[in-house]
Amino acid sequence: MPLAERMRPRTIEEVVGQEELVGQGGLLTRLVESVRGGGDLPSLIFWGPPGTGKTTLARALASVGRAHFEPFSAVLGGVKEVREIVERAKERKRRGLGKTLLFVDEIHRFNKGQQDAFLPHVEDGTLILVGATTENPSFALNAALLSRCRVMRLGSIGVEAMKALLRRAIAEPRGLAGGVDLDDEVVAILAEKADGDARRALNDLEIVAQLVREGKTVDASSLSALFGATPLRHDRAGDAHYDVVSAMIKSLRGSDPDASLYYMARLLEGGDDPKFIFRRLVIFASEDIGNADPRAIGIAMDGLQAYQMLGMPEGRIVLGQVVTYLATAPKSNASYLAVDAAIEAARTMGSLPIPMKLRNAPTKLMTAMGHGEGYRYPHDHGGWVAEHYLPDALVGRVFYAPTGAGYEKQIAERLDRWRKLREGSD
């Protein structure tokens, strides 16, 4: 049996790295105490990355609740197999042999129609459903199923917890039984390269143990050659992707070039199309920098054009320049707020009459009707005139309120001066 399977925790207390759930006062800890005291085991959804203990926790809960553990993979099976499991569960219930805990691995692989197959059997108590998913349940599971299950989120296993797990695997009889001796540096590297995945860490440890038994030297440099770069946990359409994108944008907005570069690199190394990253940077330049630095959007667009000419790997240099420029530029979302406020006014106020002096007058009839009458051409008056241009119902309404950041400070001063002149002429 593989080391990862041999070292699977047998009880909730043996689980490491999920302190919020299984630590003192944790949600699962309290649930287990309730079940041991005679309470019912509820249906659950475990949501988290691979190798974080979803299957392990389901098995441990079945043991605590004295329920028969029925494993099922939504990748390999279908509704027909679910019906067969239900019949076995009903027979077990009829014969007084206890409850059935159905563990559905990768439950998100069932479409929302197929997920309905679980509902009546969860409702009538035939099954205790425990689903495992790496996808956001809000999107991957249907509302009816979610309303009947409690969602518990599992996080990646931290490096210190991973080191403890590896040390336990080296020492315990069901593991390597002390048969190999690895120094702290090697254990630390294995823990870090696992990227929060306990299964990966134990599989790598098993390979290293075999090399040691063969008399080969295992140190930091040989580990790097053996395992190469750590593959990043990333998807280009799911939560992992959008979490990294969100972190990059928030770091840019917070003017932290180092964090911005790191998350941009995560997107690149995770396989995202650089054009997607550039598009987000162009949006950011307008939304979060705006007129505080009007050059920002041009630099973002120039970067996109340069990337399209250069391609990769040189395109990463352009990305680095654009990201660092945007991160360190003065910030203002005033123009972004202004356009939304103007759109809201247009939607709520309807088609307000345009002042006659601003209307087009392409014919004699329109001129005779007063179109364009009283309009003063600003260039004939030094480039500016004290005039109201909004419809009468909106006169005095301010949509664009520039900040004091960067170039917008000059814009704010100019607008303030014009506003005072306009008020003085009224």
C-alpha positions as CSV (number, residue, x, y, z in Angstrom):
1,M,0.0,0.0,0.0
2,P,1.4,3.5,-0.9
3,L,2.8,5.5,2.0
4,A,0.1,8.2,1.6
5,E,-2.6,5.6,2.1
6,R,-0.8,3.9,5.0
7,M,-0.5,7.2,6.8
8,R,-4.1,8.3,6.3
9,P,-5.3,9.5,9.7
10,R,-7.6,7.0,11.4
11,T,-9.3,9.5,13.7
12,I,-10.2,13.2,13.7
13,E,-7.5,13.8,16.4
14,E,-4.8,12.6,14.0
15,V,-5.6,15.1,11.3
16,V,-3.0,17.9,10.9
17,G,-3.2,21.3,9.3
18,Q,-6.9,22.0,9.7
19,E,-6.9,23.7,13.1
20,E,-10.0,25.8,12.4
21,L,-12.0,22.7,11.9
22,V,-10.4,20.0,14.1
23,G,-8.5,22.0,16.7
24,Q,-9.8,22.8,20.1
25,G,-13.2,24.4,19.7
26,G,-13.2,23.8,16.0
27,L,-16.4,23.2,14.1
28,L,-15.7,19.6,13.3
29,T,-14.4,19.0,16.8
30,R,-17.7,20.2,18.3
31,L,-19.6,18.2,15.7
32,V,-17.7,15.0,16.7
33,E,-18.4,15.6,20.4
34,S,-22.1,16.0,19.6
35,V,-22.2,12.8,17.6
36,R,-20.3,10.9,20.3
37,G,-22.9,12.1,22.8
38,G,-25.7,10.6,20.7
39,G,-26.3,13.4,18.2
40,D,-27.0,12.9,14.5
41,L,-24.3,13.2,11.9
42,P,-25.4,15.8,9.4
43,S,-24.8,15.8,5.6
44,L,-21.7,17.9,4.8
45,I,-19.7,19.3,1.8
46,F,-16.0,19.5,2.2
47,W,-14.5,22.2,0.0
48,G,-10.8,22.5,-0.4
49,P,-7.7,21.9,-2.5
50,P,-6.4,18.4,-3.3
51,G,-4.6,16.5,-0.5
52,T,-6.0,18.5,2.4
53,G,-7.9,15.6,4.1
54,K,-11.4,15.6,2.6
55,T,-11.6,11.8,2.2
56,T,-9.8,11.3,5.5
57,L,-12.3,13.4,7.4
58,A,-15.3,11.6,5.8
59,R,-13.9,8.2,6.8
60,A,-13.2,9.4,10.4
61,L,-16.8,10.8,10.6
62,A,-18.3,7.5,9.5
63,S,-16.3,5.8,12.2
64,V,-17.5,8.3,14.9
65,G,-21.1,8.0,13.8
66,R,-20.9,4.2,13.5
67,A,-22.1,4.5,9.9
68,H,-21.2,2.2,7.0
69,F,-18.7,4.1,4.7
70,E,-19.8,3.9,1.1
71,P,-17.2,5.6,-1.2
72,F,-18.3,6.8,-4.7
73,S,-16.5,8.8,-7.4
74,A,-18.6,11.2,-9.4
75,V,-15.9,10.9,-12.1
76,L,-16.2,7.1,-12.5
77,G,-19.8,6.5,-11.6
78,G,-23.2,7.8,-12.6
79,V,-26.8,7.9,-11.3
80,K,-27.2,4.1,-11.9
81,E,-24.5,3.4,-9.4
82,V,-26.1,5.9,-6.9
83,R,-29.4,3.9,-7.2
84,E,-27.5,0.7,-6.3
85,I,-25.9,2.3,-3.3
86,V,-29.3,3.6,-2.2
87,E,-30.8,0.1,-2.4
88,R,-27.9,-1.3,-0.3
89,A,-28.4,1.5,2.2
90,K,-32.2,0.8,2.5
91,E,-31.5,-2.9,3.0
92,R,-28.9,-2.1,5.7
93,K,-31.5,0.2,7.4
94,R,-34.3,-2.5,7.2
95,R,-32.0,-5.1,8.8
96,G,-31.0,-2.7,11.6
97,L,-27.4,-2.6,10.5
98,G,-27.0,1.1,11.0
99,K,-26.7,4.2,8.8
100,T,-24.9,4.7,5.5
101,L,-22.5,7.5,4.9
102,L,-22.2,8.1,1.2
103,F,-18.9,9.8,0.4
104,V,-19.1,11.4,-3.1
105,D,-15.6,12.4,-4.3
106,E,-15.5,15.3,-6.8
107,I,-19.3,15.8,-6.4
108,H,-19.0,18.9,-8.6
109,R,-18.5,16.5,-11.6
110,F,-22.2,15.6,-11.4
111,N,-24.3,18.2,-13.2
112,K,-27.0,20.0,-11.2
113,G,-29.7,17.7,-12.6
114,Q,-27.7,14.6,-11.5
115,Q,-27.2,16.1,-8.1
116,D,-31.0,15.9,-7.5
117,A,-30.6,12.1,-7.3
118,F,-29.2,12.5,-3.8
119,L,-32.0,14.7,-2.4
120,P,-34.9,12.3,-1.5
121,H,-32.5,9.9,0.2
122,V,-30.9,12.6,2.2
123,E,-34.3,13.9,3.1
124,D,-35.7,10.5,4.4
125,G,-32.5,9.6,6.2
126,T,-31.5,6.7,4.0
127,L,-28.1,8.4,3.4
128,I,-25.8,10.7,5.2
129,L,-24.2,12.6,2.3
130,V,-20.6,13.8,2.5
131,G,-19.4,15.4,-0.7
132,A,-15.9,16.5,-1.5
133,T,-15.1,19.2,-4.1
134,T,-12.3,21.4,-5.1
135,E,-14.7,23.8,-6.8
136,N,-16.7,26.6,-5.2
137,P,-20.0,25.0,-4.0
138,S,-21.9,28.2,-4.6
139,F,-21.4,27.6,-8.4
140,A,-20.8,23.9,-8.6
141,L,-23.7,22.5,-6.5
142,N,-27.4,23.2,-6.9
143,A,-29.3,25.2,-4.3
144,A,-31.5,22.4,-3.1
145,L,-28.4,20.2,-2.3
146,L,-26.6,23.1,-0.6
147,S,-29.6,23.9,1.6
148,R,-29.5,20.3,3.0
149,C,-25.7,20.2,3.6
150,R,-23.3,22.2,5.8
151,V,-20.3,23.4,3.8
152,M,-16.9,23.2,5.5
153,R,-13.9,24.8,3.9
154,L,-10.5,23.1,4.2
155,G,-7.3,25.2,3.7
156,S,-4.0,24.2,2.3
157,I,-1.8,22.5,4.9
158,G,0.9,24.9,6.2
159,V,4.6,24.1,6.0
160,E,5.0,23.5,9.7
161,A,2.1,21.1,9.8
162,M,3.5,19.4,6.7
163,K,6.9,18.9,8.4
164,A,5.1,17.3,11.4
165,L,3.2,15.0,9.0
166,L,6.5,14.0,7.3
167,R,8.3,13.4,10.6
168,R,5.4,11.2,11.7
169,A,5.5,9.2,8.5
170,I,9.3,8.7,8.9
171,A,8.9,7.5,12.5
172,E,5.7,5.5,12.8
173,P,5.6,1.7,12.2
174,R,2.9,2.0,9.6
175,G,5.1,4.5,7.8
176,L,8.8,4.1,7.3
177,A,9.3,2.9,10.9
178,G,12.5,4.9,11.3
179,G,14.1,3.2,8.4
180,V,15.5,6.4,6.9
181,D,17.2,9.4,8.4
182,L,16.5,12.8,6.7
183,D,18.0,16.0,7.9
184,D,15.8,19.0,8.7
185,E,16.6,20.8,5.4
186,V,15.4,17.9,3.3
187,V,12.2,17.6,5.3
188,A,11.6,21.4,5.0
189,I,12.1,21.2,1.2
190,L,9.7,18.3,0.9
191,A,7.2,20.3,3.0
192,E,7.5,23.4,0.9
193,K,7.4,21.7,-2.5
194,A,4.2,19.9,-1.5
195,D,2.4,23.2,-1.9
196,G,-0.1,22.3,0.8
197,D,-0.9,18.8,-0.5
198,A,-0.3,16.1,2.0
199,R,-0.6,13.3,-0.6
200,R,2.1,14.9,-2.7
201,A,4.4,15.3,0.3
202,L,4.0,11.7,1.3
203,N,4.5,10.4,-2.3
204,D,7.7,12.5,-2.6
205,L,8.9,11.2,0.8
206,E,8.4,7.6,-0.4
207,I,10.6,8.3,-3.5
208,V,13.3,9.9,-1.3
209,A,13.2,7.0,1.1
210,Q,13.7,4.5,-1.7
211,L,16.8,6.5,-2.9
212,V,18.2,6.6,0.6
213,R,17.8,2.8,0.9
214,E,19.7,2.5,-2.4
215,G,22.6,4.3,-0.8
216,K,22.1,7.5,-2.9
217,T,22.8,11.0,-1.4
218,V,19.7,13.1,-0.9
219,D,20.3,16.8,-0.2
220,A,18.8,20.1,-1.3
221,S,20.5,20.1,-4.7
222,S,19.5,16.5,-5.6
223,L,15.9,17.2,-4.5
224,S,15.7,20.2,-6.8
225,A,17.0,18.0,-9.7
226,L,14.7,15.2,-8.8
227,F,11.4,17.1,-8.5
228,G,12.0,20.3,-10.5
229,A,9.9,23.3,-10.0
230,T,6.8,23.1,-7.7
231,P,3.7,22.9,-9.9
232,L,1.4,25.7,-8.9
233,R,-2.2,25.0,-7.9
234,H,-4.1,27.0,-10.5
235,D,-7.1,26.8,-12.8
236,R,-7.8,29.3,-15.5
237,A,-11.6,29.5,-14.9
238,G,-12.2,28.7,-11.3
239,D,-11.6,30.2,-7.8
240,A,-7.8,29.7,-7.8
241,H,-7.6,31.8,-10.9
242,Y,-9.9,34.6,-9.8
243,D,-8.4,34.7,-6.3
244,V,-4.9,35.4,-7.7
245,V,-6.3,38.0,-10.1
246,S,-8.1,39.7,-7.2
247,A,-4.9,39.7,-5.2
248,M,-3.0,41.3,-8.0
249,I,-5.5,44.1,-8.6
250,K,-5.8,44.8,-4.8
251,S,-2.0,44.9,-4.5
252,L,-1.8,47.3,-7.5
253,R,-4.5,49.5,-5.9
254,G,-2.6,49.4,-2.6
255,S,0.5,50.6,-4.4
256,D,2.6,47.6,-3.5
257,P,4.8,46.7,-6.6
258,D,6.4,43.6,-5.0
259,A,3.1,41.9,-4.2
260,S,1.7,43.0,-7.6
261,L,4.7,41.4,-9.4
262,Y,4.4,38.2,-7.3
263,Y,0.7,37.7,-8.1
264,M,1.3,38.6,-11.8
265,A,4.0,35.9,-11.8
266,R,1.6,33.4,-10.2
267,L,-0.8,34.0,-13.1
268,L,2.0,33.6,-15.7
269,E,3.4,30.5,-14.1
270,G,-0.1,29.1,-13.7
271,G,-0.6,29.2,-17.5
272,D,-2.7,32.3,-17.9
273,D,-2.6,34.0,-21.3
274,P,-0.5,37.2,-20.9
275,K,-3.1,39.1,-23.0
276,F,-5.7,38.4,-20.3
277,I,-3.3,39.9,-17.7
278,F,-2.7,43.0,-19.9
279,R,-6.5,43.5,-20.4
280,R,-6.9,43.6,-16.6
281,L,-4.0,46.1,-16.4
282,V,-5.7,48.3,-19.0
283,I,-8.9,48.2,-17.0
284,F,-7.0,49.0,-13.8
285,A,-5.2,51.9,-15.4
286,S,-8.5,53.6,-16.2
287,E,-10.5,52.5,-13.2
288,D,-8.0,53.0,-10.4
289,I,-5.5,55.5,-11.7
290,G,-7.6,57.5,-14.2
291,N,-6.7,61.2,-14.5
292,A,-4.3,61.1,-11.5
293,D,-1.9,59.9,-14.1
294,P,-3.4,60.1,-17.6
295,R,-0.3,58.4,-19.0
296,A,-1.1,55.1,-17.2
297,I,-3.7,53.8,-19.7
298,G,-1.4,54.6,-22.6
299,I,1.5,52.7,-20.9
300,A,-0.8,49.7,-20.3
301,M,-1.9,49.8,-24.0
302,D,1.6,50.2,-25.2
303,G,2.6,47.3,-23.1
304,L,-0.1,45.1,-24.7
305,Q,1.1,46.1,-28.1
306,A,4.7,45.4,-27.3
307,Y,3.8,42.0,-25.9
308,Q,1.9,41.2,-29.1
309,M,5.0,42.1,-31.1
310,L,7.5,40.3,-28.8
311,G,5.6,37.3,-27.5
312,M,7.1,35.3,-24.6
313,P,9.5,35.1,-22.8
314,E,10.5,38.7,-23.6
315,G,6.9,39.8,-23.0
316,R,7.4,39.1,-19.3
317,I,9.8,42.1,-19.2
318,V,7.1,44.4,-20.6
319,L,4.6,43.0,-18.1
320,G,7.0,43.7,-15.3
321,Q,7.4,47.3,-16.4
322,V,3.7,48.0,-16.7
323,V,2.9,46.4,-13.4
324,T,5.5,48.3,-11.5
325,Y,4.5,51.6,-13.2
326,L,0.8,51.1,-12.4
327,A,1.6,50.0,-8.8
328,T,3.6,53.2,-8.1
329,A,1.4,55.6,-10.0
330,P,-0.9,58.0,-8.0
331,K,-4.4,56.5,-7.7
332,S,-7.9,58.0,-8.3
333,N,-11.2,56.3,-9.1
334,A,-12.9,59.6,-9.6
335,S,-13.6,59.2,-13.4
336,Y,-14.8,55.6,-12.8
337,L,-17.3,56.8,-10.1
338,A,-18.2,59.8,-12.4
339,V,-19.3,57.7,-15.4
340,D,-21.4,55.4,-13.2
341,A,-23.1,58.4,-11.5
342,A,-23.8,59.9,-14.9
343,I,-25.2,56.7,-16.2
344,E,-27.4,56.4,-13.1
345,A,-28.7,59.9,-13.7
346,A,-29.5,59.2,-17.3
347,R,-31.4,56.0,-16.3
348,T,-33.4,57.6,-13.5
349,M,-34.1,61.1,-14.8
350,G,-35.1,60.0,-18.3
351,S,-34.7,62.1,-21.5
352,L,-34.4,65.6,-19.9
353,P,-34.8,68.5,-22.4
354,I,-31.4,69.6,-23.8
355,P,-31.0,73.4,-23.3
356,M,-31.9,75.3,-26.5
357,K,-28.5,76.9,-26.8
358,L,-26.8,73.5,-27.0
359,R,-29.1,72.1,-29.7
360,N,-28.0,71.5,-33.2
361,A,-29.3,74.0,-35.8
362,P,-28.6,72.5,-39.3
363,T,-31.6,74.2,-41.0
364,K,-33.2,77.7,-41.1
365,L,-36.3,76.3,-39.5
366,M,-34.4,75.0,-36.5
367,T,-32.5,78.3,-36.2
368,A,-35.9,80.1,-36.3
369,M,-37.1,77.9,-33.5
370,G,-34.2,79.0,-31.3
371,H,-31.9,76.0,-31.7
372,G,-28.3,77.2,-30.8
373,E,-29.5,80.6,-29.8
374,G,-27.3,82.2,-27.1
375,Y,-24.5,79.7,-27.4
376,R,-21.1,81.3,-26.8
377,Y,-18.2,79.7,-28.6
378,P,-15.5,79.3,-25.8
379,H,-12.6,79.8,-28.2
380,D,-13.9,83.3,-28.9
381,H,-13.7,84.1,-25.2
382,G,-10.2,82.9,-24.3
383,G,-11.1,79.2,-24.1
384,W,-13.7,79.3,-21.4
385,V,-17.1,81.0,-20.6
386,A,-19.2,81.0,-17.5
387,E,-22.0,78.8,-18.8
388,H,-24.3,76.0,-17.6
389,Y,-24.4,73.0,-19.9
390,L,-26.4,70.4,-18.0
391,P,-30.2,70.2,-18.4
392,D,-32.0,72.6,-16.1
393,A,-33.1,69.8,-13.8
394,L,-29.4,68.8,-13.2
395,V,-27.8,72.2,-12.9
396,G,-25.4,72.0,-10.0
397,R,-25.1,68.3,-10.0
398,V,-21.5,67.1,-9.8
399,F,-20.5,63.7,-11.3
400,Y,-16.8,64.1,-11.5
401,A,-15.0,65.0,-8.3
402,P,-11.3,64.8,-8.9
403,T,-9.0,63.9,-6.0
404,G,-5.8,65.6,-4.9
405,A,-3.7,62.7,-6.3
406,G,-1.2,63.3,-9.1
407,Y,-2.4,65.3,-12.1
408,E,-6.0,65.3,-10.7
409,K,-4.8,67.9,-8.2
410,Q,-4.4,70.4,-11.0
411,I,-7.8,69.3,-12.5
412,A,-9.5,69.8,-9.2
413,E,-8.0,73.3,-8.8
414,R,-9.0,74.3,-12.4
415,L,-12.6,73.0,-11.9
416,D,-12.9,74.8,-8.5
417,R,-11.8,78.1,-10.1
418,W,-14.3,77.7,-13.0
419,R,-17.1,76.7,-10.6
420,K,-16.5,79.9,-8.6
421,L,-16.5,82.0,-11.7
422,R,-19.7,80.4,-12.9
423,E,-21.4,80.9,-9.6
424,G,-20.3,84.6,-9.6
425,S,-21.9,85.1,-13.0
426,D,-25.3,83.8,-12.0
